[in-house]
Amino acid sequence: MNNKDSRIVIVGAGVFGLAAARQLALEGYRQVLVLDRSMPPVADGSSSDISRMIRFDYADDDYLRISHQAYLEWTKPKYQGIFYPAPFILTGNTSAHGQAWIASTTAALTRRQLPFTRLDDVHATKQIHPVLSGALAAPPFNGYLNTQAGWADANKAISQIRDDCLELGVSFVCGRRGTVVGLETDAAQEIKAVRTLVGSPIEGDCFLLTAGAWASSLVPMYNSTLTTGQVVAYLRLTPEELVKYKDLPMYANFSTGWFNFPPHEETGILKFAVHGWGYTRTPGQEEVLSNQTNVSAPPLIPPRERRNFVPADGEVRLRDGLREILPELADRPFEKLALCWYTDTPTGDFIMDYHPDYKNLFIGGAGSGHGFKFLPVLGEYLSLALRKGLPKDLAQKWRFRTDYATRDDVFLGDGSRGGPVRRELNSQERAKL
């Protein structure tokens, strides 16, 4: 990585891939190429949509520090019209899981001397945010409020970083020509090129695999990642309702995994989702790439937009969460439903490390449902990892782990997931995707 004329091929144009491309171009690398199935924002990628939560509420000191660094960047003029401040309420109801998350997160905020307001009951919460008309996570209610938070228009953020890349000279190849289906290696297991659906193999010196939920279809991941589908809902508001709910806070119940955003004024949509254990989807034979065994993957060929579907039990959870805060909307028809594909790791930690089987293949990603908020600073850390210059604690945390390979169920999460256990999509559900 010392030669600025090295040909760097980045497979995947989500937040990790684009952040790496922009940073490398800023550092003077002159041959950076990004490949993906379509031009970003990619419709079914986890980095794309109308909104992503921006917060720094972490029990882990490293993620708290870095996400706070990113939050401060989001508030700068560069992200005006992309980032919107909004208060964040975190509750866990009475479950041991939810209460443990609140306790550890507030302890971490206290260590960093970052302010928050404890919310000990529903009445106190509704005094601050009277728009919350439901019973909330009660009885009894326990949580806190952090006013240093907000949300980002994800498609606009991805479009901006894509345009940054283009202005810096990064090249893109998309469509079938940019859909990577395999690797070409030499006798020493050094990658020489990637194969795509059409056209000649694309050669390079260093390869970055930042393909998110699709990465495990291309190389062995040693049981260190798992693709899961998470349910998302979109509800159209009237112009009057946009005014009524304009001050709606972001609200997350870590006992159930449910969370919401304020209304998206430009589209007139209220969006909410579940950050839970999710659904797996075993790929069909026609989707198996590079002879890899992959226990879960989304469909390979991207739709023009996410399919309007979630499993029936997922829709129930979405309505239950909406009923918790805004019961008057809970039975309204949804504008759209969708699955967002996470790339989970057993601990919820990212991966920024070289693959153990290929000396010139770097793995970047495994956002585990919380990576997008780091967009403004992510490139710096990816660049450090590429040059093996991360601080020791982060290098250890974000290493590629092979020790999970022979263990049956290691995906226990970082403590932030709630709700029913993970399950496989059935044949009827798969057909609707």
Backbone torsions as a table, in degrees:
resi	resn	phi	psi	omega
1	MET	NA	8.0	-179.9
2	ASN	-85.0	-21.6	-178.9
3	ASN	-86.8	113.7	-177.3
4	LYS	-70.2	-8.3	174.6
5	ASP	-96.5	4.5	176.2
6	SER	-59.2	140.1	178.0
7	ARG	-86.7	112.0	-176.4
8	ILE	-105.1	121.4	-179.0
9	VAL	-110.2	120.4	-178.6
10	ILE	-108.3	119.7	-178.2
11	VAL	-100.0	101.8	-179.7
12	GLY	121.7	119.0	-175.1
13	ALA	-109.8	44.9	171.0
14	GLY	-91.5	-161.0	-174.0
15	VAL	-64.7	-37.9	179.9
16	PHE	-69.8	-45.5	-178.7
17	GLY	-64.8	-44.1	-179.4
18	LEU	-69.7	-38.2	177.9
19	ALA	-62.5	-41.5	178.1
20	ALA	-65.8	-44.2	-179.1
21	ALA	-60.7	-46.5	-179.7
22	ARG	-62.0	-45.7	-177.4
23	GLN	-64.5	-43.2	-179.9
24	LEU	-64.4	-39.3	177.2
25	ALA	-65.3	-39.8	176.8
26	LEU	-62.2	-32.1	-179.2
27	GLU	-82.9	0.8	173.4
28	GLY	101.7	5.0	176.3
29	TYR	-72.1	128.7	-168.5
30	ARG	-99.6	-10.6	-178.5
31	GLN	-129.2	76.9	178.6
32	VAL	-111.1	122.8	-177.4
33	LEU	-122.9	130.4	178.3
34	VAL	-110.6	130.3	178.3
35	LEU	-114.8	139.4	172.8
36	ASP	-160.9	170.6	-176.0
37	ARG	-73.6	-22.5	172.8
38	SER	-154.4	166.4	-179.1
39	MET	-67.8	136.0	179.3
40	PRO	-67.6	148.3	2.3
41	PRO	-71.2	128.2	179.8
42	VAL	-77.6	127.8	-167.0
43	ALA	-55.3	-41.5	-175.2
44	ASP	-104.1	12.8	176.9
45	GLY	-79.5	151.4	-177.4
46	SER	-71.4	-10.5	178.1
47	SER	-88.2	-4.0	-172.3
48	SER	-110.4	140.3	174.6
49	ASP	158.0	-173.3	-177.8
50	ILE	-84.4	-17.2	-175.1
51	SER	-158.1	147.7	171.6
52	ARG	-141.5	140.6	-177.0
53	MET	-75.6	136.2	176.5
54	ILE	-116.5	112.9	-178.0
55	ARG	-153.6	168.8	176.2
56	PHE	-130.1	28.3	-178.8
57	ASP	-83.1	92.1	180.0
58	TYR	-129.6	143.9	171.9
59	ALA	-77.6	-26.4	-179.0
60	ASP	-82.8	126.5	-174.9
61	ASP	-64.3	-36.1	179.9
62	ASP	-65.3	-49.7	-179.5
63	TYR	-66.1	-35.8	177.3
64	LEU	-62.0	-48.0	-178.4
65	ARG	-62.3	-45.3	-176.1
66	ILE	-73.1	-38.9	179.1
67	SER	-69.6	-31.3	174.4
68	HIS	-67.2	-40.3	174.5
69	GLN	-58.4	-43.9	179.3
70	ALA	-67.0	-41.0	179.1
71	TYR	-57.6	-42.9	179.1
72	LEU	-63.1	-34.5	176.3
73	GLU	-69.3	-40.8	179.5
74	TRP	-58.3	-30.3	-175.8
75	THR	-80.0	-3.8	-176.8
76	LYS	-82.9	162.7	-175.9
77	PRO	-54.9	-28.5	-179.4
78	LYS	-54.2	-32.5	-175.6
79	TYR	-105.5	17.1	175.2
80	GLN	-62.7	133.3	-176.0
81	GLY	83.8	-4.1	176.9
82	ILE	-116.3	-43.6	178.8
83	PHE	-101.6	136.9	-179.4
84	TYR	-128.8	119.0	177.0
85	PRO	-61.7	142.7	176.6
86	ALA	-161.4	142.1	178.3
87	PRO	-70.3	152.8	-178.3
88	PHE	-123.8	123.5	175.5
89	ILE	-107.8	128.1	176.0
90	LEU	-116.3	126.7	174.8
91	THR	-132.3	162.1	177.8
92	GLY	-135.6	11.9	-177.2
93	ASN	53.7	-140.2	-176.5
94	THR	-107.2	3.7	-178.2
95	SER	-68.7	147.2	178.4
96	ALA	-60.3	-38.2	179.2
97	HIS	-61.1	-52.0	-178.2
98	GLY	-63.9	-42.1	-179.1
99	GLN	-67.6	-36.0	177.9
100	ALA	-64.8	-39.1	179.7
101	TRP	-65.7	-43.3	179.0
102	ILE	-62.4	-44.9	-178.0
103	ALA	-62.6	-44.6	-177.7
104	SER	-72.0	-34.0	179.4
105	THR	-70.8	-45.9	179.3
106	THR	-65.7	-33.0	175.9
107	ALA	-63.3	-40.6	179.1
108	ALA	-67.7	-41.7	176.5
109	LEU	-60.5	-40.8	179.3
110	THR	-63.8	-41.4	178.3
111	ARG	-60.0	-35.4	-179.3
112	ARG	-87.6	0.3	-178.5
113	GLN	57.4	42.2	176.9
114	LEU	-102.7	132.2	-171.2
115	PRO	-76.0	148.6	170.8
116	PHE	-155.5	163.1	-178.7
117	THR	-118.8	121.2	178.2
118	ARG	-69.0	140.7	177.0
119	LEU	-120.3	104.9	-171.4
120	ASP	-93.6	-11.0	178.1
121	ASP	-158.1	169.6	-177.4
122	VAL	-64.7	-40.1	-177.8
123	HIS	-59.3	-46.4	180.0
124	ALA	-62.5	-37.4	-179.6
125	THR	-67.2	-42.7	-178.3
126	LYS	-74.4	-23.4	173.8
127	GLN	-64.4	-37.7	179.3
128	ILE	-78.4	-39.3	-176.9
129	HIS	-130.9	79.1	-177.0
130	PRO	-64.9	-14.9	178.0
131	VAL	-64.4	-21.4	178.2
132	LEU	-75.2	104.7	-171.4
133	SER	-98.9	-8.5	-176.6
134	GLY	-86.8	-176.9	-179.6
135	ALA	-75.8	-11.8	-175.2
136	LEU	58.7	-165.3	-176.6
137	ALA	-81.7	77.5	-173.0
138	ALA	-140.9	162.4	-5.2
139	PRO	-95.0	159.4	-22.1
140	PRO	-83.4	163.6	-179.9
141	PHE	-96.5	141.5	175.1
142	ASN	-150.5	132.8	179.7
143	GLY	-178.9	-162.3	177.7
144	TYR	-152.4	165.2	-178.9
145	LEU	-119.3	131.8	173.5
146	ASN	-122.4	115.9	-178.5
147	THR	-84.9	-8.4	175.9
148	GLN	-93.5	79.9	-177.9
149	ALA	-160.5	-177.1	178.8
150	GLY	170.2	-166.4	178.5
151	TRP	-140.8	156.5	179.8
152	ALA	-118.3	142.3	170.2
153	ASP	-73.1	104.5	-169.7
154	ALA	-63.6	-43.6	-179.3
155	ASN	-63.1	-38.1	178.5
156	LYS	-68.7	-38.4	178.9
157	ALA	-65.3	-43.5	179.1
158	ILE	-67.3	-38.7	177.4
159	SER	-62.9	-38.8	179.6
160	GLN	-65.7	-46.1	-178.2
161	ILE	-70.5	-31.4	172.6
162	ARG	-60.9	-46.3	180.0
163	ASP	-66.7	-35.6	173.3
164	ASP	-56.7	-45.6	-179.9
165	CYS	-60.7	-45.5	-179.3
166	LEU	-61.3	-42.7	179.9
167	GLU	-66.3	-26.8	179.9
168	LEU	-87.5	0.2	176.0
169	GLY	96.3	7.5	176.2
170	VAL	-69.8	138.4	178.7
171	SER	-99.7	151.5	178.0
172	PHE	-127.7	138.9	168.7
173	VAL	-127.0	121.1	-173.4
174	CYS	-129.0	179.2	-176.5
175	GLY	76.7	-157.1	-178.0
176	ARG	-62.2	-32.5	178.4
177	ARG	-68.2	-22.8	180.0
178	GLY	-105.5	4.8	-179.8
179	THR	-88.4	104.2	-174.5
180	VAL	-79.1	130.8	-178.3
181	VAL	-123.8	-1.6	179.6
182	GLY	-177.6	172.1	-178.2
183	LEU	-120.6	148.5	172.3
184	GLU	-114.0	121.6	-175.8
185	THR	-121.9	162.4	174.5
186	ASP	-98.9	-173.1	-176.3
187	ALA	-63.3	-25.4	-179.1
188	ALA	-91.4	11.6	-179.3
189	GLN	60.9	32.0	170.3
190	GLU	-94.9	132.3	-178.9
191	ILE	-75.3	130.3	178.0
192	LYS	-102.8	-29.9	-177.0
193	ALA	-163.1	163.6	171.0
194	VAL	-112.6	143.8	175.7
195	ARG	-94.8	142.4	179.0
196	THR	-121.6	173.5	-176.4
197	LEU	-59.2	-36.6	177.0
198	VAL	-137.3	155.7	175.5
199	GLY	91.3	177.3	-179.1
200	SER	-74.9	155.9	174.1
201	PRO	-57.1	147.2	-179.0
202	ILE	-102.2	116.9	-174.2
203	GLU	-85.6	158.6	177.6
204	GLY	-165.4	171.6	176.3
205	ASP	-100.6	-40.0	178.9
206	CYS	-131.8	136.6	-176.5
207	PHE	-120.8	133.7	176.2
208	LEU	-113.1	122.3	176.5
209	LEU	-99.3	104.8	-178.1
210	THR	-126.6	41.2	-171.8
211	ALA	-89.5	10.2	175.0
212	GLY	57.4	-127.6	-174.1
213	ALA	-64.8	-14.7	-178.8
214	TRP	-95.3	-8.8	-173.9
215	ALA	-63.1	-37.4	-175.3
216	SER	-71.5	-5.9	174.1
217	SER	-83.5	-11.1	-173.4
218	LEU	-107.1	-33.1	-178.3
219	VAL	-139.6	156.7	175.1
220	PRO	-63.9	132.0	178.8
221	MET	-109.5	4.3	172.9
222	TYR	53.2	36.9	178.1
223	ASN	61.9	24.9	-179.6
224	SER	-95.3	-7.0	174.5
225	THR	-138.6	156.2	175.8
226	LEU	-145.5	127.7	177.7
227	THR	-82.7	127.2	178.2
228	THR	-132.2	141.8	176.1
229	GLY	-93.7	130.3	-179.2
230	GLN	-115.9	140.6	-172.4
231	VAL	-83.3	140.3	-179.1
232	VAL	-135.2	143.3	178.5
233	ALA	-131.4	150.6	179.8
234	TYR	-130.2	127.1	-178.0
235	LEU	-123.4	126.5	-178.4
236	ARG	-80.9	132.2	178.1
237	LEU	-104.2	150.7	172.9
238	THR	-74.9	164.0	175.6
239	PRO	-56.0	-36.8	178.9
240	GLU	-67.4	-38.3	179.6
241	GLU	-70.6	-31.7	175.5
242	LEU	-60.1	-38.8	176.8
243	VAL	-70.3	-44.8	-177.1
244	LYS	-60.5	-39.3	-173.5
245	TYR	-104.1	13.4	-174.7
246	LYS	-61.4	-27.4	-179.8
247	ASP	-98.6	17.2	178.4
248	LEU	-62.4	126.2	178.4
249	PRO	-77.4	161.1	165.5
250	MET	-71.4	135.2	-173.8
251	TYR	-137.0	126.0	179.8
252	ALA	-127.5	130.6	174.8
253	ASN	-108.8	103.9	-175.0
254	PHE	-75.4	-5.4	172.8
255	SER	-77.2	-33.1	-178.4
256	THR	-107.1	-19.8	-175.9
257	GLY	89.7	-4.9	-174.4
258	TRP	-76.1	141.2	174.6
259	PHE	-153.0	159.4	-178.5
260	ASN	-135.5	168.2	173.0
261	PHE	-115.8	160.9	167.4
262	PRO	-64.7	164.5	178.3
263	PRO	-57.9	142.8	175.6
264	HIS	-92.4	100.4	-168.9
265	GLU	-60.7	-38.7	-175.4
266	GLU	-62.4	-36.4	-178.9
267	THR	-102.7	-13.1	-176.8
268	GLY	73.1	26.5	-173.7
269	ILE	-111.0	138.8	167.6
270	LEU	-102.5	121.3	-176.4
271	LYS	-112.2	140.4	175.2
272	PHE	-149.2	161.4	-171.3
273	ALA	-157.0	178.8	176.8
274	VAL	-125.6	123.6	174.5
275	HIS	-97.6	83.5	-172.0
276	GLY	-126.9	-153.8	-179.5
277	TRP	-82.5	-24.5	168.7
278	GLY	77.6	-166.5	-176.4
279	TYR	-124.5	144.9	173.5
280	THR	-105.8	158.8	179.2
281	ARG	-139.8	106.3	177.2
282	THR	-68.2	126.6	-177.8
283	PRO	-68.7	148.1	175.9
284	GLY	-73.0	165.9	-178.0
285	GLN	-58.1	-35.9	-178.3
286	GLU	-71.8	-10.9	-178.8
287	GLU	-102.3	-2.0	-177.6
288	VAL	-74.5	121.9	-177.8
289	LEU	-109.6	148.8	171.2
290	SER	53.5	24.7	179.7
291	ASN	56.9	28.8	-178.7
292	GLN	-90.2	142.4	170.9
293	THR	-84.3	120.4	-177.0
294	ASN	-131.9	118.9	-173.8
295	VAL	-78.2	-18.3	-179.0
296	SER	-158.7	137.4	177.8
297	ALA	-161.7	149.9	171.4
298	PRO	-77.3	168.7	175.6
299	PRO	-56.4	144.8	-175.1
300	LEU	-73.9	-48.7	-175.1
301	ILE	-79.8	123.4	-173.6
302	PRO	-75.1	138.7	170.6
303	PRO	-76.3	166.5	175.9
304	ARG	-69.6	-23.8	172.3
305	GLU	-152.8	162.9	-179.0
306	ARG	-59.8	142.4	178.1
307	ARG	-62.7	143.8	-178.8
308	ASN	-85.1	78.7	-176.8
309	PHE	-164.5	138.7	160.9
310	VAL	-138.9	157.6	175.1
311	PRO	-59.6	152.9	-175.7
312	ALA	-59.1	-38.6	-179.6
313	ASP	-70.1	-27.4	174.8
314	GLY	-68.9	-39.1	177.6
315	GLU	-63.9	-37.4	177.2
316	VAL	-60.1	-44.0	-179.7
317	ARG	-64.4	-38.2	178.1
318	LEU	-63.5	-42.6	-180.0
319	ARG	-70.6	-36.9	178.7
320	ASP	-63.0	-40.4	178.9
321	GLY	-66.7	-40.2	178.1
322	LEU	-65.5	-38.8	178.4
323	ARG	-63.8	-28.7	179.9
324	GLU	-65.3	-34.6	-177.0
325	ILE	-111.8	-33.8	-177.6
326	LEU	-137.4	72.7	-174.1
327	PRO	-60.5	-23.8	-179.4
328	GLU	-67.0	-16.3	179.8
329	LEU	-105.5	-5.2	-165.9
330	ALA	-65.9	-24.3	-177.5
331	ASP	-107.3	9.5	179.1
332	ARG	-71.1	148.0	173.3
333	PRO	-61.6	141.1	176.8
334	PHE	-81.6	144.7	172.2
335	GLU	-67.6	-39.5	-177.7
336	LYS	-164.0	153.6	172.1
337	LEU	-126.0	153.6	-179.1
338	ALA	-159.0	162.2	170.8
339	LEU	-106.8	131.7	174.3
340	CYS	-104.2	127.6	-172.9
341	TRP	-93.2	108.8	175.4
342	TYR	-81.8	156.1	165.4
343	THR	-115.3	97.3	-174.4
344	ASP	-87.6	149.2	168.0
345	THR	-116.7	161.4	-177.5
346	PRO	-56.5	-32.6	-177.0
347	THR	-105.7	-3.8	-174.4
348	GLY	81.8	5.0	179.8
349	ASP	-85.2	150.1	174.5
350	PHE	-69.6	168.8	169.7
351	ILE	-120.0	123.7	172.9
352	MET	-138.7	87.4	-172.8
353	ASP	-165.1	163.6	176.8
354	TYR	-78.9	143.4	179.5
355	HIS	-69.6	137.4	-175.8
356	PRO	-65.9	-19.8	-176.2
357	ASP	-95.8	-14.7	-175.3
358	TYR	-136.7	116.4	-171.4
359	LYS	-71.2	-18.6	179.4
360	ASN	-113.5	25.2	175.7
361	LEU	-115.9	118.1	179.6
362	PHE	-103.7	133.2	177.6
363	ILE	-100.9	123.7	178.2
364	GLY	-129.8	122.3	178.1
365	GLY	144.9	-130.9	-172.5
366	ALA	57.2	54.6	-174.8
367	GLY	-63.8	-18.6	173.5
368	SER	53.6	31.7	176.1
369	GLY	79.5	7.6	-179.6
370	HIS	-140.0	17.1	-173.7
371	GLY	-83.9	-27.2	-170.0
372	PHE	-60.7	-37.6	-174.7
373	LYS	-59.8	-18.4	-177.5
374	PHE	-86.3	1.6	-172.8
375	LEU	-44.4	-47.3	-175.0
376	PRO	-63.3	-24.1	-175.3
377	VAL	-118.5	-3.2	-172.9
378	LEU	-61.1	-39.3	-177.0
379	GLY	-60.1	-36.5	-179.5
380	GLU	-62.3	-41.6	-178.5
381	TYR	-73.6	-36.9	176.2
382	LEU	-63.3	-41.6	178.6
383	SER	-63.9	-43.2	177.0
384	LEU	-60.1	-43.2	-179.5
385	ALA	-65.3	-39.1	177.6
386	LEU	-59.2	-36.8	-179.5
387	ARG	-94.0	10.5	179.7
388	LYS	55.6	41.2	-177.7
389	GLY	-115.5	14.1	178.2
390	LEU	-66.0	149.1	168.9
391	PRO	-54.6	150.1	-172.3
392	LYS	-57.0	-39.7	-177.7
393	ASP	-66.5	-38.2	179.0
394	LEU	-74.3	-38.3	176.9
395	ALA	-59.7	-38.5	178.0
396	GLN	-69.3	-42.6	-176.7
397	LYS	-68.1	-37.3	-174.0
398	TRP	-102.9	18.0	-179.0
399	ARG	-70.8	157.2	172.6
400	PHE	-79.0	120.2	-174.0
401	ARG	-102.9	130.0	175.1
402	THR	-105.2	-5.4	-174.4
403	ASP	-75.9	-7.0	176.5
404	TYR	-86.0	-8.8	-166.7
405	ALA	-56.1	-38.5	-174.7
406	THR	-102.6	10.0	-178.7
407	ARG	-99.1	139.2	-170.9
408	ASP	-70.0	-54.9	-177.2
409	ASP	-136.4	99.7	-178.4
410	VAL	-109.6	-2.1	-173.5
411	PHE	-85.3	76.4	-177.9
412	LEU	-97.8	-7.7	174.4
413	GLY	78.3	-179.5	-177.8
414	ASP	-99.5	8.1	-179.2
415	GLY	100.2	-4.4	-174.8
416	SER	-94.8	-5.7	-176.7
417	ARG	-88.7	149.2	178.3
418	GLY	-142.0	169.3	175.5
419	GLY	93.0	-168.7	-175.8
420	PRO	-62.1	162.9	-178.5
421	VAL	-67.7	159.1	177.3
422	ARG	-63.6	144.8	174.9
423	ARG	-145.3	160.9	178.5
424	GLU	-81.2	139.8	173.8
425	LEU	-65.6	137.8	178.0
426	ASN	-82.8	176.3	-172.6
427	SER	-63.4	-38.3	179.0
428	GLN	-66.7	-38.8	178.5
429	GLU	-67.4	-41.8	178.6
430	ARG	-60.1	-39.2	-177.8
431	ALA	-62.0	-31.0	-178.2
432	LYS	-78.0	-10.0	175.6
433	LEU	-93.3	NA	NA
